[in-house]
Amino acid sequence: MKNISTDTELLLTCLNNKKIMTVDDLKSTLRTQCRMTVFRKLSKLGYISSYSHSGKYYSLKRIARYNKYGIWSNKPALFSKNGTLKKTIEFLIGSSTQGYTASELNSIVKVKVEDALLELVKSKIIIRKKISGIYIYYARASNLSKKQELTRIGKIQYPDEEMKPTVLMNELKAALIIFF
């Protein structure tokens, strides 16, 4: 029988050196074919899994250095304080002052978010609204989503003052009165 602390220390040394590893790398390091053995050892060390690459990469919480969005990148893998991509998106939207577009989220998390956003909307975890032809994703809580929406609308830049929605709405009302 192998020495448990030696295996754990070996795993810790390898992860400290390589920063990220796959399950196959970890199995090879521990000289085992059993995935459960790998996860038992990892759980003692406090591991994280990537949200990119279908969770293929593993590291330790103590190794990760997260940016202001709670994301850590170690080529080629991406990790989040929040775990999964969906949880990360939900957190980002919930902590935003003005919601996010898919494009804005793509640039933050560095992976395609459209499918995850659609699933979150369908499961009513977040909401989306179309503003100027673009979907904006907001928190589910009505008071927060309203603040986010008002902030977003207030920051929209209009190239022509006459093209602002309030001006257009007033002209529409006038046209309705004149023609009907």
Phi and psi in degrees as GROMACS dihedral restraints (atoms count N, CA, C in turn):
[ dihedral_restraints ]
;  ai    aj    ak    al  type     phi  dphi    fc
    3     4     5     6     1   -74.0    20    10
    4     5     6     7     1   153.1    20    10
    6     7     8     9     1   -76.9    20    10
    7     8     9    10     1   120.4    20    10
    9    10    11    12     1   -63.1    20    10
   10    11    12    13     1   -46.0    20    10
   12    13    14    15     1   -68.1    20    10
   13    14    15    16     1   -31.8    20    10
   15    16    17    18     1   -64.8    20    10
   16    17    18    19     1   -43.5    20    10
   18    19    20    21     1   -61.5    20    10
   19    20    21    22     1   -44.2    20    10
   21    22    23    24     1   -64.8    20    10
   22    23    24    25     1   -42.0    20    10
   24    25    26    27     1   -67.0    20    10
   25    26    27    28     1   -37.0    20    10
   27    28    29    30     1   -62.5    20    10
   28    29    30    31     1   -45.0    20    10
   30    31    32    33     1   -62.1    20    10
   31    32    33    34     1   -44.0    20    10
   33    34    35    36     1   -61.9    20    10
   34    35    36    37     1   -43.9    20    10
   36    37    38    39     1   -62.6    20    10
   37    38    39    40     1   -46.4    20    10
   39    40    41    42     1   -62.0    20    10
   40    41    42    43     1   -44.9    20    10
   42    43    44    45     1   -69.0    20    10
   43    44    45    46     1   -35.0    20    10
   45    46    47    48     1   -64.5    20    10
   46    47    48    49     1   -35.1    20    10
   48    49    50    51     1   -78.3    20    10
   49    50    51    52     1   -46.8    20    10
   51    52    53    54     1   -90.9    20    10
   52    53    54    55     1   -19.4    20    10
   54    55    56    57     1    74.3    20    10
   55    56    57    58     1   -48.0    20    10
   57    58    59    60     1  -133.9    20    10
   58    59    60    61     1   149.5    20    10
   60    61    62    63     1  -148.1    20    10
   61    62    63    64     1   157.0    20    10
   63    64    65    66     1   -91.3    20    10
   64    65    66    67     1   169.5    20    10
   66    67    68    69     1   -60.3    20    10
   67    68    69    70     1   -40.8    20    10
   69    70    71    72     1   -62.5    20    10
   70    71    72    73     1   -40.5    20    10
   72    73    74    75     1   -61.6    20    10
   73    74    75    76     1   -43.5    20    10
   75    76    77    78     1   -66.9    20    10
   76    77    78    79     1   -40.8    20    10
   78    79    80    81     1   -62.2    20    10
   79    80    81    82     1   -41.6    20    10
   81    82    83    84     1   -63.6    20    10
   82    83    84    85     1   -42.7    20    10
   84    85    86    87     1   -61.4    20    10
   85    86    87    88     1   -41.4    20    10
   87    88    89    90     1   -86.8    20    10
   88    89    90    91     1    -3.3    20    10
   90    91    92    93     1    53.0    20    10
   91    92    93    94     1    54.2    20    10
   93    94    95    96     1  -140.5    20    10
   94    95    96    97     1   158.1    20    10
   96    97    98    99     1  -105.1    20    10
   97    98    99   100     1    -2.3    20    10
   99   100   101   102     1   -94.2    20    10
  100   101   102   103     1   118.6    20    10
  102   103   104   105     1   -62.3    20    10
  103   104   105   106     1   -37.7    20    10
  105   106   107   108     1   -63.1    20    10
  106   107   108   109     1   -35.7    20    10
  108   109   110   111     1   -61.3    20    10
  109   110   111   112     1   -44.1    20    10
  111   112   113   114     1   -59.4    20    10
  112   113   114   115     1   -47.3    20    10
  114   115   116   117     1   -70.7    20    10
  115   116   117   118     1   -30.9    20    10
  117   118   119   120     1   -63.4    20    10
  118   119   120   121     1   -43.9    20    10
  120   121   122   123     1   -67.2    20    10
  121   122   123   124     1   -44.2    20    10
  123   124   125   126     1   -61.4    20    10
  124   125   126   127     1   -41.0    20    10
  126   127   128   129     1   -63.9    20    10
  127   128   129   130     1   -29.8    20    10
  129   130   131   132     1   -69.0    20    10
  130   131   132   133     1   -25.2    20    10
  132   133   134   135     1   -96.8    20    10
  133   134   135   136     1    -9.2    20    10
  135   136   137   138     1    76.4    20    10
  136   137   138   139     1    77.3    20    10
  138   139   140   141     1   -97.2    20    10
  139   140   141   142     1   162.6    20    10
  141   142   143   144     1  -129.5    20    10
  142   143   144   145     1   155.0    20    10
  144   145   146   147     1  -121.3    20    10
  145   146   147   148     1   153.2    20    10
  147   148   149   150     1   -70.7    20    10
  148   149   150   151     1   149.4    20    10
  150   151   152   153     1   -91.3    20    10
  151   152   153   154     1   -14.6    20    10
  153   154   155   156     1   -93.1    20    10
  154   155   156   157     1   167.0    20    10
  156   157   158   159     1    56.9    20    10
  157   158   159   160     1    33.3    20    10
  159   160   161   162     1    54.1    20    10
  160   161   162   163     1    36.9    20    10
  162   163   164   165     1    70.3    20    10
  163   164   165   166     1    24.6    20    10
  165   166   167   168     1   -72.1    20    10
  166   167   168   169     1   -26.5    20    10
  168   169   170   171     1  -104.6    20    10
  169   170   171   172     1   147.1    20    10
  171   172   173   174     1  -128.7    20    10
  172   173   174   175     1   148.4    20    10
  174   175   176   177     1  -151.0    20    10
  175   176   177   178     1  -171.6    20    10
  177   178   179   180     1  -111.2    20    10
  178   179   180   181     1   146.0    20    10
  180   181   182   183     1   -55.9    20    10
  181   182   183   184     1   -37.9    20    10
  183   184   185   186     1   -71.1    20    10
  184   185   186   187     1   -17.4    20    10
  186   187   188   189     1   -86.3    20    10
  187   188   189   190     1   -34.7    20    10
  189   190   191   192     1   -61.4    20    10
  190   191   192   193     1   138.7    20    10
  192   193   194   195     1  -124.1    20    10
  193   194   195   196     1    98.5    20    10
  195   196   197   198     1   -83.1    20    10
  196   197   198   199     1   147.7    20    10
  198   199   200   201     1   -84.6    20    10
  199   200   201   202     1  -172.6    20    10
  201   202   203   204     1   -64.0    20    10
  202   203   204   205     1   -17.8    20    10
  204   205   206   207     1   -93.9    20    10
  205   206   207   208     1     0.7    20    10
  207   208   209   210     1    81.0    20    10
  208   209   210   211     1    27.2    20    10
  210   211   212   213     1  -119.4    20    10
  211   212   213   214     1   137.3    20    10
  213   214   215   216     1  -121.9    20    10
  214   215   216   217     1   129.1    20    10
  216   217   218   219     1  -111.4    20    10
  217   218   219   220     1   127.7    20    10
  219   220   221   222     1  -137.4    20    10
  220   221   222   223     1   106.3    20    10
  222   223   224   225     1   -41.6    20    10
  223   224   225   226     1   128.9    20    10
  225   226   227   228     1   -95.0    20    10
  226   227   228   229     1     5.2    20    10
  228   229   230   231     1   -93.4    20    10
  229   230   231   232     1   153.7    20    10
  231   232   233   234     1  -121.6    20    10
  232   233   234   235     1   135.1    20    10
  234   235   236   237     1  -125.6    20    10
  235   236   237   238     1   153.2    20    10
  237   238   239   240     1  -131.7    20    10
  238   239   240   241     1   144.4    20    10
  240   241   242   243     1   -58.1    20    10
  241   242   243   244     1   -27.5    20    10
  243   244   245   246     1   -90.3    20    10
  244   245   246   247     1    -1.2    20    10
  246   247   248   249     1    90.8    20    10
  247   248   249   250     1  -102.4    20    10
  249   250   251   252     1   -78.5    20    10
  250   251   252   253     1   165.9    20    10
  252   253   254   255     1   -61.4    20    10
  253   254   255   256     1   -44.5    20    10
  255   256   257   258     1   -61.8    20    10
  256   257   258   259     1   -44.2    20    10
  258   259   260   261     1   -65.1    20    10
  259   260   261   262     1   -35.5    20    10
  261   262   263   264     1   -66.4    20    10
  262   263   264   265     1   -45.4    20    10
  264   265   266   267     1   -62.8    20    10
  265   266   267   268     1   -45.1    20    10
  267   268   269   270     1   -59.2    20    10
  268   269   270   271     1   -43.9    20    10
  270   271   272   273     1   -63.2    20    10
  271   272   273   274     1   -47.5    20    10
  273   274   275   276     1   -60.0    20    10
  274   275   276   277     1   -44.8    20    10
  276   277   278   279     1   -66.5    20    10
  277   278   279   280     1   -42.2    20    10
  279   280   281   282     1   -65.8    20    10
  280   281   282   283     1   -26.7    20    10
  282   283   284   285     1  -100.5    20    10
  283   284   285   286     1     5.3    20    10
  285   286   287   288     1   -83.5    20    10
  286   287   288   289     1   151.3    20    10
  288   289   290   291     1   -88.7    20    10
  289   290   291   292     1   -17.2    20    10
  291   292   293   294     1  -141.1    20    10
  292   293   294   295     1    21.6    20    10
  294   295   296   297     1    68.1    20    10
  295   296   297   298     1  -175.8    20    10
  297   298   299   300     1  -141.3    20    10
  298   299   300   301     1   151.2    20    10
  300   301   302   303     1   -89.5    20    10
  301   302   303   304     1   164.8    20    10
  303   304   305   306     1   -60.2    20    10
  304   305   306   307     1   -40.2    20    10
  306   307   308   309     1   -62.2    20    10
  307   308   309   310     1   -42.7    20    10
  309   310   311   312     1   -63.6    20    10
  310   311   312   313     1   -42.3    20    10
  312   313   314   315     1   -66.7    20    10
  313   314   315   316     1   -40.1    20    10
  315   316   317   318     1   -55.6    20    10
  316   317   318   319     1   -42.6    20    10
  318   319   320   321     1   -71.1    20    10
  319   320   321   322     1   -25.8    20    10
  321   322   323   324     1   -81.1    20    10
  322   323   324   325     1   -50.4    20    10
  324   325   326   327     1   -88.9    20    10
  325   326   327   328     1   -11.0    20    10
  327   328   329   330     1    63.4    20    10
  328   329   330   331     1    22.8    20    10
  330   331   332   333     1  -139.8    20    10
  331   332   333   334     1   165.1    20    10
  333   334   335   336     1   -66.6    20    10
  334   335   336   337     1   127.9    20    10
  336   337   338   339     1  -112.1    20    10
  337   338   339   340     1    -8.3    20    10
  339   340   341   342     1   -57.3    20    10
  340   341   342   343     1   -45.0    20    10
  342   343   344   345     1   -64.6    20    10
  343   344   345   346     1   -43.3    20    10
  345   346   347   348     1   -64.2    20    10
  346   347   348   349     1   -40.1    20    10
  348   349   350   351     1   -61.7    20    10
  349   350   351   352     1   -44.4    20    10
  351   352   353   354     1   -61.8    20    10
  352   353   354   355     1   -42.1    20    10
  354   355   356   357     1   -63.6    20    10
  355   356   357   358     1   -40.7    20    10
  357   358   359   360     1   -66.6    20    10
  358   359   360   361     1   -36.6    20    10
  360   361   362   363     1   -68.5    20    10
  361   362   363   364     1   -46.0    20    10
  363   364   365   366     1   -62.6    20    10
  364   365   366   367     1   -34.3    20    10
  366   367   368   369     1   -89.0    20    10
  367   368   369   370     1     8.4    20    10
  369   370   371   372     1    59.6    20    10
  370   371   372   373     1    34.6    20    10
  372   373   374   375     1   -88.1    20    10
  373   374   375   376     1   -33.3    20    10
  375   376   377   378     1  -131.4    20    10
  376   377   378   379     1   169.3    20    10
  378   379   380   381     1  -123.7    20    10
  379   380   381   382     1   161.1    20    10
  381   382   383   384     1  -135.1    20    10
  382   383   384   385     1   147.9    20    10
  384   385   386   387     1  -138.3    20    10
  385   386   387   388     1   148.4    20    10
  387   388   389   390     1   -94.1    20    10
  388   389   390   391     1   123.4    20    10
  390   391   392   393     1  -126.8    20    10
  391   392   393   394     1   123.9    20    10
  393   394   395   396     1    51.4    20    10
  394   395   396   397     1    38.3    20    10
  396   397   398   399     1    82.1    20    10
  397   398   399   400     1     4.4    20    10
  399   400   401   402     1  -122.8    20    10
  400   401   402   403     1   135.5    20    10
  402   403   404   405     1   -75.1    20    10
  403   404   405   406     1   131.5    20    10
  405   406   407   408     1  -115.5    20    10
  406   407   408   409     1   135.0    20    10
  408   409   410   411     1  -103.9    20    10
  409   410   411   412     1   129.9    20    10
  411   412   413   414     1  -124.3    20    10
  412   413   414   415     1   164.0    20    10
  414   415   416   417     1   -64.5    20    10
  415   416   417   418     1   155.9    20    10
  417   418   419   420     1   -73.0    20    10
  418   419   420   421     1   -35.9    20    10
  420   421   422   423     1   -60.0    20    10
  421   422   423   424     1   123.5    20    10
  423   424   425   426     1   -61.5    20    10
  424   425   426   427     1   -39.3    20    10
  426   427   428   429     1   -67.0    20    10
  427   428   429   430     1   -39.9    20    10
  429   430   431   432     1   -70.7    20    10
  430   431   432   433     1   -42.7    20    10
  432   433   434   435     1   -64.7    20    10
  433   434   435   436     1   -35.6    20    10
  435   436   437   438     1   -65.5    20    10
  436   437   438   439     1   -42.9    20    10
  438   439   440   441     1   -62.4    20    10
  439   440   441   442     1   -43.6    20    10
  441   442   443   444     1   -60.9    20    10
  442   443   444   445     1   -44.3    20    10
  444   445   446   447     1   -64.4    20    10
  445   446   447   448     1   -44.8    20    10
  447   448   449   450     1   -64.0    20    10
  448   449   450   451     1   -38.8    20    10
  450   451   452   453     1   -64.6    20    10
  451   452   453   454     1   -44.4    20    10
  453   454   455   456     1   -62.3    20    10
  454   455   456   457     1   -47.1    20    10
  456   457   458   459     1   -63.5    20    10
  457   458   459   460     1   -37.0    20    10
  459   460   461   462     1   -67.5    20    10
  460   461   462   463     1   -21.7    20    10
  462   463   464   465     1   -98.8    20    10
  463   464   465   466     1    -1.7    20    10
  465   466   467   468     1   -68.1    20    10
  466   467   468   469     1   130.7    20    10
  468   469   470   471     1   -94.6    20    10
  469   470   471   472     1   126.4    20    10
  471   472   473   474     1  -106.6    20    10
  472   473   474   475     1   127.5    20    10
  474   475   476   477     1   -65.3    20    10
  475   476   477   478     1   -27.7    20    10
  477   478   479   480     1  -130.9    20    10
  478   479   480   481     1   125.5    20    10
  480   481   482   483     1   -56.0    20    10
  481   482   483   484     1   -31.8    20    10
  483   484   485   486     1   -72.6    20    10
  484   485   486   487     1   -13.6    20    10
  486   487   488   489     1   -92.3    20    10
  487   488   489   490     1     1.9    20    10
  489   490   491   492     1   -62.1    20    10
  490   491   492   493     1   144.2    20    10
  492   493   494   495     1   -56.5    20    10
  493   494   495   496     1   -35.1    20    10
  495   496   497   498     1   -66.7    20    10
  496   497   498   499     1   -38.9    20    10
  498   499   500   501     1   -67.3    20    10
  499   500   501   502     1   -46.3    20    10
  501   502   503   504     1   -61.9    20    10
  502   503   504   505     1   -39.6    20    10
  504   505   506   507     1   -64.4    20    10
  505   506   507   508     1   -41.6    20    10
  507   508   509   510     1   -63.5    20    10
  508   509   510   511     1   -40.7    20    10
  510   511   512   513     1   -67.0    20    10
  511   512   513   514     1   -36.5    20    10
  513   514   515   516     1   -63.5    20    10
  514   515   516   517     1   -44.1    20    10
  516   517   518   519     1   -61.0    20    10
  517   518   519   520     1   -43.4    20    10
  519   520   521   522     1   -63.1    20    10
  520   521   522   523     1   -41.7    20    10
  522   523   524   525     1   -63.4    20    10
  523   524   525   526     1   -40.4    20    10
  525   526   527   528     1   -63.3    20    10
  526   527   528   529     1   -41.0    20    10
  528   529   530   531     1   -65.9    20    10
  529   530   531   532     1   -43.4    20    10
  531   532   533   534     1   -67.6    20    10
  532   533   534   535     1   -46.3    20    10
  534   535   536   537     1   -91.1    20    10
  535   536   537   538     1   -12.9    20    10
